[in-house]
Amino acid sequence: MTVKQMQTIFDELNKYFNFKLVKHKHFEFNPLSATDEKIDFLLKNNFTHFTFGVQSLNSDVLNYNDRININLKQLKNICIKLEKH
């Protein structure tokens, strides 16, 4: 999903719900699709909790289950960026 698509969805949701009163907003995504642009967009929209779909960091387990290996450097960078906020 692109940031533009995310913005379109949020715009539609905001027509029906008042998210300004919500203190904690949660977003779950695949760390492989987490870009700086998406993270910045979510932070700008006051998201406070993030969950990543990581089943395992063990390559053997991931290969056995036909899962893509997670780039640990990318995952670490995402966590560092979010930790600053």
C-alpha positions as CSV (number, residue, x, y, z in Angstrom):
1,M,0.0,0.0,0.0
2,T,1.4,3.4,-0.9
3,V,1.2,6.5,1.3
4,K,-1.2,8.0,-1.2
5,Q,-3.5,5.0,-0.7
6,M,-3.1,5.2,3.0
7,Q,-4.1,8.9,2.9
8,T,-7.2,8.1,0.9
9,I,-8.3,5.4,3.4
10,F,-7.6,7.7,6.3
11,D,-9.6,10.6,4.6
12,E,-12.6,8.3,4.2
13,L,-12.4,7.0,7.8
14,N,-12.2,10.6,9.1
15,K,-15.5,11.4,7.4
16,Y,-17.2,9.0,9.8
17,F,-15.1,8.8,12.9
18,N,-13.5,11.5,15.1
19,F,-10.0,10.2,15.6
20,K,-8.8,13.4,17.2
21,L,-10.2,12.1,20.5
22,V,-8.3,8.8,20.3
23,K,-5.1,8.8,22.4
24,H,-3.6,5.6,21.1
25,K,-3.7,4.5,17.4
26,H,-2.2,1.2,16.3
27,F,-0.9,0.1,12.9
28,E,0.4,-3.3,11.9
29,F,2.5,-4.0,8.9
30,N,5.1,-6.1,7.3
31,P,8.6,-4.8,8.1
32,L,9.6,-5.4,4.4
33,S,7.1,-2.8,3.3
34,A,7.9,-0.3,6.0
35,T,9.6,2.7,4.4
36,D,10.7,6.0,6.0
37,E,7.9,7.7,4.0
38,K,5.2,5.4,5.5
39,I,6.6,5.6,9.0
40,D,6.7,9.4,8.7
41,F,3.2,9.5,7.4
42,L,1.9,7.3,10.3
43,L,3.7,9.4,12.9
44,K,2.3,12.6,11.3
45,N,-1.1,11.0,11.8
46,N,-0.5,10.4,15.5
47,F,-0.1,6.7,15.5
48,T,1.5,5.6,18.7
49,H,1.7,1.8,18.5
50,F,3.2,-0.3,15.8
51,T,3.3,-4.1,15.3
52,F,5.4,-6.0,12.8
53,G,4.5,-9.3,11.3
54,V,7.7,-11.2,12.2
55,Q,7.1,-14.9,12.7
56,S,10.7,-15.8,13.3
57,L,14.3,-14.5,12.8
58,N,15.6,-18.1,12.3
59,S,16.4,-18.6,8.6
60,D,15.8,-22.4,8.8
61,V,12.4,-21.9,10.3
62,L,11.4,-19.3,7.7
63,N,12.7,-21.4,4.8
64,Y,10.8,-24.5,6.1
65,N,7.6,-22.5,6.3
66,D,8.1,-20.8,2.9
67,R,8.5,-17.4,4.6
68,I,10.7,-14.5,3.4
69,N,13.8,-13.8,5.5
70,I,13.6,-10.5,7.3
71,N,16.3,-8.0,6.7
72,L,17.5,-7.5,10.3
73,K,19.3,-4.2,9.5
74,Q,16.0,-2.8,8.1
75,L,14.0,-4.1,11.1
76,K,16.6,-2.5,13.5
77,N,16.5,0.8,11.6
78,I,12.7,0.9,11.8
79,C,12.8,0.3,15.6
80,I,15.4,3.0,16.1
81,K,13.4,5.5,14.1
82,L,10.2,4.7,16.0
83,E,12.0,4.7,19.4
84,K,13.0,8.4,18.8
85,H,9.3,9.3,18.8
